[in-house]
Amino acid sequence: MSGLSSIVTNPYLILLLICHLLSDYYFQSQKMADRKDQDQKVLGLHILYVALPLFIVSLFHLDLWWICLIILLTHAGIDYGKPWLQKKLELKTSWTFALDQVLHIGIITCLVLLGAKNGSTYLPMDSLNLILYVLLVGKPTNIVFKILFAKYQPTSKKKMDTITGAGSMIGFLERLVIGACLVYGQFASIGLVFTAKSIARYNKISENPAFAEYYLIGSLFSILSALLAAWLCL
C-alpha cells in the first residue's frame, strides 16, 4: 500500500512541516510550554524560536518569504489567543493541544498548496521525508501520549527505579527501529523490539497489574504511531 508521501510531492510543504516540528517541540522545553501561556516574555522567546528555522528557509528559498512571514504571524496569534480561548470555552488540555496543532499544520498546508509552486530544495524528497519521520516519532509522539493517556498512568508512592527520560528515549528508539523494519520489509523483526522491552520490564509487569496495563497501552500506541508516521512519510 502506497503512503501519503507518494501523493504529497511538494518539498516546500515537508520543509515547512519540519520547521514546525523543530520550533514547537524540539526548540521548546516543557517548562517553556507550561509558562508561555502566563508569561509574555517566555511567549516572545518561543516566537523567536519559531522565526529561526523559518528565517533560514526564506534565505535559501526567497520565493517562500511571504509564506514564512504569514506562518510566523499566525503562529504568534494562535499561541497568544490560546489561553483565552481555552478559558472561554473551558476546553480540556487535550482538546486545546489538538486544536492548536490542527490550526498550525492546516495554515502551513493551505499556504503551501495554494501559494507555492512545486519547487526544488537542496535536499532530495526522500531525505526530507526521512527527516520528517525521525522528528515526528520523537518528542511529538511522546508528548501526544502523555496528554492523551495521562489518566492511565499508575500512581505509586514508591520511588521509581528508573532514569528520568529513559522511557521516552526507549519509545523513540523503538519507533526508529520499527521504521527501519518497515522500509526494509522485515516485518517479523518488529516483534523482537517488544520482546526485548517485555524482558526488561518482566518483574514490574508481573508484580504490578496497573503498570502492565499502562505498559501495554504505551506499546500499542508506539507501534500505531510508528505505522502512521511511516504511512505519512515513508
Rosetta silent file (secondary structure, phi, psi, omega in degrees, C-alpha in Angstrom):
SEQUENCE: MSGLSSIVTNPYLILLLICHLLSDYYFQSQKMADRKDQDQKVLGLHILYVALPLFIVSLFHLDLWWICLIILLTHAGIDYGKPWLQKKLELKTSWTFALDQVLHIGIITCLVLLGAKNGSTYLPMDSLNLILYVLLVGKPTNIVFKILFAKYQPTSKKKMDTITGAGSMIGFLERLVIGACLVYGQFASIGLVFTAKSIARYNKISENPAFAEYYLIGSLFSILSALLAAWLCL
SCORE:     score description
SCORE:     0.000 S_00000001
   1 L     0.000  126.970  179.981    0.000    0.000    0.000 S_00000001
   2 L   -76.631  146.062 -177.167    1.433    3.340   -1.024 S_00000001
   3 L   -92.081 -179.061 -179.395    1.644    6.022    1.625 S_00000001
   4 H   -66.365  -27.098 -179.113    0.673    9.660    1.686 S_00000001
   5 H   -63.909  -21.333  177.364    4.244   10.626    0.770 S_00000001
   6 H   -78.248  -16.073  179.268    3.624    9.225   -2.714 S_00000001
   7 L   -97.270  -45.885  179.599    0.767   11.729   -3.129 S_00000001
   8 L   -83.868  103.989 -174.386    2.249   14.794   -1.400 S_00000001
   9 L  -114.901   12.599  179.287    5.238   15.620   -3.595 S_00000001
  10 L   -87.985  110.343 -177.241    5.742   19.294   -2.733 S_00000001
  11 H   -65.781  -25.229  178.620    9.115   19.559   -0.924 S_00000001
  12 H   -62.984  -38.776  179.385    8.205   23.019    0.401 S_00000001
  13 H   -63.936  -46.090  179.658    5.386   21.511    2.459 S_00000001
  14 H   -63.347  -41.304 -178.790    7.671   18.903    4.001 S_00000001
  15 H   -62.210  -43.602 -178.257   10.341   21.530    4.666 S_00000001
  16 H   -75.025  -29.331  173.117    7.938   23.860    6.491 S_00000001
  17 H   -67.690  -35.890  174.790    6.434   20.983    8.482 S_00000001
  18 H   -62.552  -42.639  176.890    9.965   20.145    9.618 S_00000001
  19 H   -59.617  -40.805  179.867   10.357   23.771   10.721 S_00000001
  20 H   -63.923  -45.358 -179.671    7.136   23.493   12.710 S_00000001
  21 H   -63.338  -40.979  179.399    8.228   20.329   14.498 S_00000001
  22 H   -63.025  -47.381 -174.393   11.605   21.819   15.345 S_00000001
  23 H   -75.679  -37.161 -173.647   10.219   25.077   16.740 S_00000001
  24 H   -88.107  -15.456 -177.248    7.128   23.744   18.522 S_00000001
  25 H  -125.638  -55.523 -171.289    8.722   20.636   20.057 S_00000001
  26 H   -80.865  -32.766  177.001   12.499   20.377   19.897 S_00000001
  27 L   -84.675  -11.927 -176.026   13.386   24.045   20.473 S_00000001
  28 L  -110.770  120.192  177.368   10.698   24.365   23.144 S_00000001
  29 L   -78.988  165.367  178.028   11.172   22.739   26.548 S_00000001
  30 H   -64.154  -35.785  178.387    8.260   21.505   28.645 S_00000001
  31 H   -63.095  -42.282  178.328    8.927   24.305   31.125 S_00000001
  32 H   -65.475  -40.754 -179.974    8.661   26.885   28.344 S_00000001
  33 H   -63.164  -35.427  179.862    5.448   25.298   27.034 S_00000001
  34 H   -75.410  -32.044 -173.697    3.898   25.500   30.517 S_00000001
  35 H   -92.380  -19.775 -173.075    4.969   29.085   31.186 S_00000001
  36 L   -67.635  -20.748  178.518    4.340   30.770   27.830 S_00000001
  37 L   -75.192  -21.008 -179.783    0.587   30.968   28.499 S_00000001
  38 L  -109.948  -23.656 -174.760    1.197   33.150   31.588 S_00000001
  39 L  -115.690  115.357 -178.186    4.480   34.899   30.811 S_00000001
  40 H   -65.915  -30.155  178.845    4.669   37.153   27.735 S_00000001
  41 H   -66.396  -41.314  178.151    8.480   37.103   27.809 S_00000001
  42 H   -66.422  -39.500  176.400    8.508   33.313   27.524 S_00000001
  43 H   -62.097  -41.849  177.570    5.966   33.522   24.696 S_00000001
  44 H   -62.260  -39.787  177.466    8.196   36.049   22.922 S_00000001
  45 H   -64.332  -39.820  177.736   11.185   33.725   23.277 S_00000001
  46 H   -63.000  -41.074  179.324    9.144   30.883   21.799 S_00000001
  47 H   -63.901  -34.808  175.401    8.163   33.064   18.818 S_00000001
  48 H   -63.288  -39.282  177.045   11.860   33.782   18.238 S_00000001
  49 H   -66.678  -32.960  175.687   12.464   30.027   18.125 S_00000001
  50 H   -67.973  -39.298 -176.673    9.618   29.745   15.606 S_00000001
  51 H   -70.526  -30.792 -174.098   11.160   32.520   13.499 S_00000001
  52 H   -57.888  -57.848  179.620   14.666   30.995   13.421 S_00000001
  53 H   -66.475  -32.070  177.873   14.071   27.992   11.099 S_00000001
  54 H   -65.937  -37.974  177.516   11.594   29.992    9.009 S_00000001
  55 H   -64.485  -41.162  179.385   14.202   32.725    8.504 S_00000001
  56 H   -65.019  -42.129  178.788   16.780   30.160    7.388 S_00000001
  57 H   -62.776  -42.894 -178.768   14.308   28.610    4.934 S_00000001
  58 H   -67.576  -26.494  176.103   13.411   32.022    3.479 S_00000001
  59 H   -68.013  -40.173 -178.668   17.121   32.784    2.963 S_00000001
  60 H   -84.902  -22.806  179.768   17.587   29.685    0.819 S_00000001
  61 L  -131.490   87.038 -174.281   14.163   29.928   -0.843 S_00000001
  62 H   -63.242  -25.500 -179.416   13.349   33.598   -1.397 S_00000001
  63 H   -71.518   -9.876 -179.514   10.018   32.774   -3.036 S_00000001
  64 H  -100.291    5.321 -172.031    8.791   31.464    0.331 S_00000001
  65 H   -60.605  -40.216 -177.156    9.493   34.630    2.350 S_00000001
  66 H   -73.269  -32.294  175.684    5.874   35.776    2.479 S_00000001
  67 H   -66.922  -42.926  178.039    4.623   32.302    3.396 S_00000001
  68 H   -62.569  -38.410  179.276    7.187   32.113    6.208 S_00000001
  69 H   -65.502  -44.188  179.107    6.099   35.555    7.419 S_00000001
  70 H   -65.420  -39.979  177.219    2.408   34.591    7.492 S_00000001
  71 H   -59.742  -43.828  179.922    3.243   31.335    9.297 S_00000001
  72 H   -63.188  -46.980 -177.608    5.186   33.288   11.920 S_00000001
  73 H   -66.553  -42.809  179.358    2.428   35.871   12.453 S_00000001
  74 H   -68.955  -35.359  177.287   -0.377   33.308   12.619 S_00000001
  75 H   -62.369  -44.782  178.462    1.675   31.113   14.967 S_00000001
  76 H   -62.560  -42.550 -179.789    2.160   34.079   17.300 S_00000001
  77 H   -64.930  -41.488  179.328   -1.545   34.950   17.116 S_00000001
  78 H   -65.186  -46.619 -179.304   -2.678   31.395   17.844 S_00000001
  79 H   -67.009  -31.857  178.662   -0.327   30.971   20.803 S_00000001
  80 H   -71.417  -39.217 -176.969   -1.310   34.386   22.174 S_00000001
  81 H   -89.421   -9.259 -176.623   -5.044   33.697   21.961 S_00000001
  82 H   -60.593  -46.579  179.184   -4.940   30.037   23.010 S_00000001
  83 H   -60.249  -40.015  179.267   -5.120   30.637   26.813 S_00000001
  84 H   -64.793  -43.158 -179.194   -8.101   32.991   26.381 S_00000001
  85 H   -66.954  -40.321  179.191   -9.924   30.531   24.121 S_00000001
  86 H   -62.304  -41.647  179.462   -9.242   27.607   26.456 S_00000001
  87 H   -70.364  -40.283 -177.122  -10.641   29.561   29.417 S_00000001
  88 H   -66.406  -45.005 -176.815  -13.599   30.913   27.439 S_00000001
  89 H   -93.592   -4.119 -179.677  -14.690   27.531   26.061 S_00000001
  90 L    55.560   49.082 -179.007  -13.464   25.546   29.109 S_00000001
  91 L   -81.096  147.115  173.283  -11.540   23.185   26.890 S_00000001
  92 L   -72.731  160.638 -179.407   -9.534   20.267   28.222 S_00000001
  93 H   -58.858  -39.474 -178.537   -5.776   20.289   27.716 S_00000001
  94 H   -65.021  -39.954  179.044   -6.022   17.513   25.125 S_00000001
  95 H   -69.621  -39.136  178.012   -8.594   19.437   23.041 S_00000001
  96 H   -63.474  -43.862  179.006   -6.588   22.657   23.268 S_00000001
  97 H   -62.386  -45.571 -179.236   -3.437   20.859   22.174 S_00000001
  98 H   -63.530  -44.087  179.671   -5.220   19.169   19.246 S_00000001
  99 H   -63.728  -40.674  179.006   -6.848   22.427   18.092 S_00000001
 100 H   -59.757  -47.626 -177.731   -3.518   24.263   18.336 S_00000001
 101 H   -70.736  -37.352  177.963   -1.708   21.712   16.183 S_00000001
 102 H   -62.396  -41.425  179.349   -4.542   21.426   13.630 S_00000001
 103 H   -65.919  -47.621 -179.753   -4.511   25.197   13.144 S_00000001
 104 H   -59.525  -51.849 -176.363   -0.712   25.419   12.784 S_00000001
 105 H   -68.966  -37.398  178.842   -0.429   22.488   10.377 S_00000001
 106 H   -63.302  -41.782  178.966   -3.587   23.481    8.478 S_00000001
 107 H   -64.941  -44.423  178.528   -2.299   27.010    7.861 S_00000001
 108 H   -59.555  -47.289 -177.513    1.078   25.713    6.658 S_00000001
 109 H   -63.112  -46.355 -179.184   -0.577   23.200    4.322 S_00000001
 110 H   -63.551  -42.875 -179.207   -3.047   25.701    2.840 S_00000001
 111 H   -62.292  -43.508 -177.253   -0.387   28.361    2.291 S_00000001
 112 H   -71.279  -46.321 -176.130    1.970   25.979    0.519 S_00000001
 113 H   -68.434  -31.904 -177.826   -0.638   24.191   -1.612 S_00000001
 114 H   -94.170  -27.419 -172.308   -2.367   27.416   -2.660 S_00000001
 115 H  -119.005   -3.473 -178.172    0.534   29.871   -2.805 S_00000001
 116 L  -124.697  133.741  176.538    3.740   27.981   -3.560 S_00000001
 117 L   -76.132  161.643 -178.488    4.713   26.197   -6.724 S_00000001
 118 L   -76.685   80.085 -177.026    6.234   22.744   -6.579 S_00000001
 119 L   -86.230 -164.431 -179.135    9.848   23.925   -6.481 S_00000001
 120 L  -121.536  151.635  178.721   13.066   22.169   -5.574 S_00000001
 121 L  -118.177  172.561 -179.435   15.104   22.149   -2.351 S_00000001
 122 L   -73.332  -21.639  176.966   18.728   21.475   -1.571 S_00000001
 123 L  -104.310  142.141  177.228   17.782   18.117   -0.059 S_00000001
 124 L   -66.689  160.203 -176.672   16.085   15.369   -2.107 S_00000001
 125 H   -59.995  -39.004 -179.926   12.495   14.475   -1.284 S_00000001
 126 H   -62.122  -39.960  179.152   13.447   11.104    0.216 S_00000001
 127 H   -67.273  -40.565  177.724   15.812   12.793    2.671 S_00000001
 128 H   -63.012  -42.790  178.391   13.159   15.340    3.678 S_00000001
 129 H   -63.395  -38.827  179.388   10.622   12.569    4.273 S_00000001
 130 H   -66.584  -42.920  177.160   13.132   10.649    6.373 S_00000001
 131 H   -61.632  -43.120  179.168   13.928   13.729    8.493 S_00000001
 132 H   -61.432  -40.756  179.093   10.202   14.370    8.952 S_00000001
 133 H   -63.131  -47.304 -178.612    9.687   10.767   10.105 S_00000001
 134 H   -61.035  -43.338  179.298   12.525   10.915   12.638 S_00000001
 135 H   -67.858  -35.857 -175.781   11.256   14.212   14.051 S_00000001
 136 H   -70.451  -39.041 -176.429    7.656   13.011   14.118 S_00000001
 137 L   -86.022    1.036  178.841    8.259    9.777   16.062 S_00000001
 138 L   -89.771 -117.334 -174.682   10.428   11.525   18.648 S_00000001
 139 H   -60.613  -41.112  179.215    9.282   14.222   21.050 S_00000001
 140 H   -57.602  -43.269  179.921    5.889   14.968   19.406 S_00000001
 141 H   -65.211  -40.320  177.708    4.758   11.357   19.793 S_00000001
 142 H   -61.867  -42.036 -179.350    5.918   11.253   23.412 S_00000001
 143 H   -67.761  -42.677  178.609    4.020   14.451   24.214 S_00000001
 144 H   -59.873  -42.281  179.656    0.846   13.251   22.482 S_00000001
 145 H   -62.944  -44.914 -179.121    0.963   10.019   24.501 S_00000001
 146 H   -63.215  -37.559 -179.195    1.408   11.845   27.802 S_00000001
 147 H   -72.451  -44.166 -174.509   -1.500   14.181   27.057 S_00000001
 148 H   -77.080  -31.446 -172.062   -3.925   11.540   25.777 S_00000001
 149 L  -119.977   24.363 -179.850   -3.165    8.750   28.253 S_00000001
 150 H   -61.474  -33.567 -176.640   -2.179   10.628   31.412 S_00000001
 151 H   -70.029  -16.768  179.911   -5.205    9.242   33.292 S_00000001
 152 H   -91.878   -6.798 -178.230   -3.954    5.673   32.813 S_00000001
 153 L   -68.693  123.949 -178.447   -0.542    6.322   34.362 S_00000001
 154 L   -68.596  142.000  177.437   -0.272    4.312   37.591 S_00000001
 155 L  -103.280  132.844 -179.315    0.409    6.272   40.768 S_00000001
 156 L  -142.637  138.214  178.406    2.804    4.823   43.291 S_00000001
 157 L   -79.947  -14.741  179.259    4.310    6.192   46.477 S_00000001
 158 L   -74.390  149.128  178.488    7.379    4.039   45.972 S_00000001
 159 L   -70.618  128.979 -178.509   10.418    5.590   44.360 S_00000001
 160 L   -72.352  125.095 -179.804   10.642    4.637   40.702 S_00000001
 161 L   -87.507   72.472 -178.544   13.775    2.619   39.966 S_00000001
 162 L  -154.337  166.779  179.023   14.416    4.219   36.601 S_00000001
 163 L   -95.080  135.961 -179.437   16.334    7.004   34.917 S_00000001
 164 L   -59.834  126.588  179.402   14.468   10.216   34.123 S_00000001
 165 L    86.612   -4.492 -177.681   13.623   10.351   30.428 S_00000001
 166 H   -66.095  -40.061 -179.411   14.646    6.742   29.780 S_00000001
 167 H   -62.003  -42.095  178.911   11.109    5.673   28.874 S_00000001
 168 H   -64.966  -40.170  179.048   10.747    8.441   26.295 S_00000001
 169 H   -67.523  -38.999  176.920   14.108    7.582   24.752 S_00000001
 170 H   -61.511  -44.058  178.527   13.238    3.878   24.603 S_00000001
 171 H   -61.558  -42.255  179.068    9.983    4.730   22.844 S_00000001
 172 H   -61.891  -47.119 -179.149   11.797    6.958   20.352 S_00000001
 173 H   -66.001  -36.976 -179.623   14.401    4.299   19.550 S_00000001
 174 H   -66.851  -36.183  177.918   11.783    1.595   19.223 S_00000001
 175 H   -71.836  -31.705  173.514    9.842    3.651   16.680 S_00000001
 176 H   -64.349  -42.204  179.097   13.044    4.265   14.712 S_00000001
 177 H   -64.672  -41.679  178.442   13.667    0.508   14.627 S_00000001
 178 H   -60.941  -43.209  178.044   10.073   -0.105   13.527 S_00000001
 179 H   -60.370  -42.511  178.261   10.512    2.435   10.727 S_00000001
 180 H   -64.416  -40.226  178.674   13.692    0.711    9.583 S_00000001
 181 H   -63.818  -38.277  179.146   11.956   -2.679    9.649 S_00000001
 182 H   -67.902  -41.295 -179.708    9.102   -1.315    7.545 S_00000001
 183 H   -62.621  -41.249 -176.490   11.458    0.240    4.989 S_00000001
 184 L   -93.617    4.784  176.066   13.427   -2.998    4.551 S_00000001
 185 L    73.168   18.610 -179.793   10.362   -5.251    4.703 S_00000001
 186 L   -94.500   68.725 -173.772   11.453   -7.030    7.877 S_00000001
 187 H   -68.274  -34.715 -179.356    8.018   -7.082    9.470 S_00000001
 188 H   -65.960  -26.805 -178.503    8.686  -10.092   11.696 S_00000001
 189 H   -69.210  -19.177  179.298   11.601   -8.264   13.311 S_00000001
 190 H   -60.860  -35.350  179.036    9.210   -5.720   14.824 S_00000001
 191 H   -62.185  -28.817 -179.882    8.150   -8.388   17.342 S_00000001
 192 H   -66.108  -31.036  179.416   11.737   -8.617   18.618 S_00000001
 193 H   -62.111  -47.320 -177.726   11.558   -4.992   19.756 S_00000001
 194 H   -75.114  -26.407  173.799    8.623   -5.649   22.048 S_00000001
 195 H   -64.956  -43.883  178.658   10.135   -8.926   23.225 S_00000001
 196 H   -63.221  -41.550  178.279   13.233   -7.060   24.387 S_00000001
 197 H   -63.169  -42.403 -177.744   11.072   -4.448   26.159 S_00000001
 198 H   -66.051  -37.520  178.462    8.993   -7.127   27.879 S_00000001
 199 H   -65.022  -42.713 -178.605   12.074   -8.941   29.139 S_00000001
 200 H   -65.264  -31.308 -176.783   13.498   -5.716   30.590 S_00000001
 201 L  -107.231   16.171 -171.628   10.206   -4.939   32.362 S_00000001
 202 H   -59.033  -48.482 -177.295    9.180   -8.527   33.216 S_00000001
 203 H   -60.699  -43.530 -178.226    9.422   -8.235   37.012 S_00000001
 204 H   -69.209  -36.663  178.930    7.486   -4.984   37.123 S_00000001
 205 H   -65.924  -42.769 -177.169    4.836   -6.278   34.719 S_00000001
 206 H   -72.618  -28.534 -175.811    4.294   -9.453   36.735 S_00000001
 207 H   -93.423  -21.100 -174.030    4.198   -7.675   40.106 S_00000001
 208 L  -130.110   97.468 -178.858    2.142   -4.593   39.174 S_00000001
 209 H   -60.116  -36.535 -179.952   -1.031   -5.157   37.070 S_00000001
 210 H   -63.619  -42.353  177.447   -1.648   -1.396   36.778 S_00000001
 211 H   -66.509  -36.864  179.952    1.819   -0.874   35.330 S_00000001
 212 H   -61.651  -40.948  178.723    1.315   -3.864   32.991 S_00000001
 213 H   -67.007  -43.087  179.138   -1.828   -2.250   31.553 S_00000001
 214 H   -65.087  -38.583  177.722   -0.099    1.122   31.168 S_00000001
 215 H   -63.095  -42.197 -179.851    2.900   -0.599   29.549 S_00000001
 216 H   -66.742  -41.635  176.760    0.624   -2.382   27.063 S_00000001
 217 H   -59.660  -46.203  179.942   -1.184    0.871   26.187 S_00000001
 218 H   -62.262  -41.079 -179.105    2.170    2.585   25.628 S_00000001
 219 H   -67.014  -43.764  179.211    3.491   -0.257   23.458 S_00000001
 220 H   -66.063  -41.032  177.601    0.370   -0.392   21.286 S_00000001
 221 H   -63.894  -38.679 -178.450    0.325    3.390   20.913 S_00000001
 222 H   -62.852  -45.526 -178.363    4.016    3.344   19.994 S_00000001
 223 H   -71.907  -36.343  177.619    3.601    0.838   17.174 S_00000001
 224 H   -65.274  -41.446  179.230    0.436    2.522   15.873 S_00000001
 225 H   -67.628  -36.485  177.525    2.141    5.933   15.832 S_00000001
 226 H   -66.039  -40.451  178.344    5.177    4.464   14.072 S_00000001
 227 H   -66.214  -41.770  179.291    2.947    2.866   11.425 S_00000001
 228 H   -65.251  -44.517  178.799    1.007    6.090   10.930 S_00000001
 229 H   -63.446  -37.851  178.528    4.194    8.174   10.690 S_00000001
 230 H   -66.578  -37.705  177.198    5.648    5.674    8.215 S_00000001
 231 H   -65.622  -36.896 -179.777    2.469    5.904    6.094 S_00000001
 232 H   -73.385  -37.165 -168.374    2.722    9.684    6.136 S_00000001
 233 H  -111.658  -36.533 -169.733    6.450    9.979    5.479 S_00000001
 234 L  -103.926    0.000    0.000    7.999    6.764    4.170 S_00000001
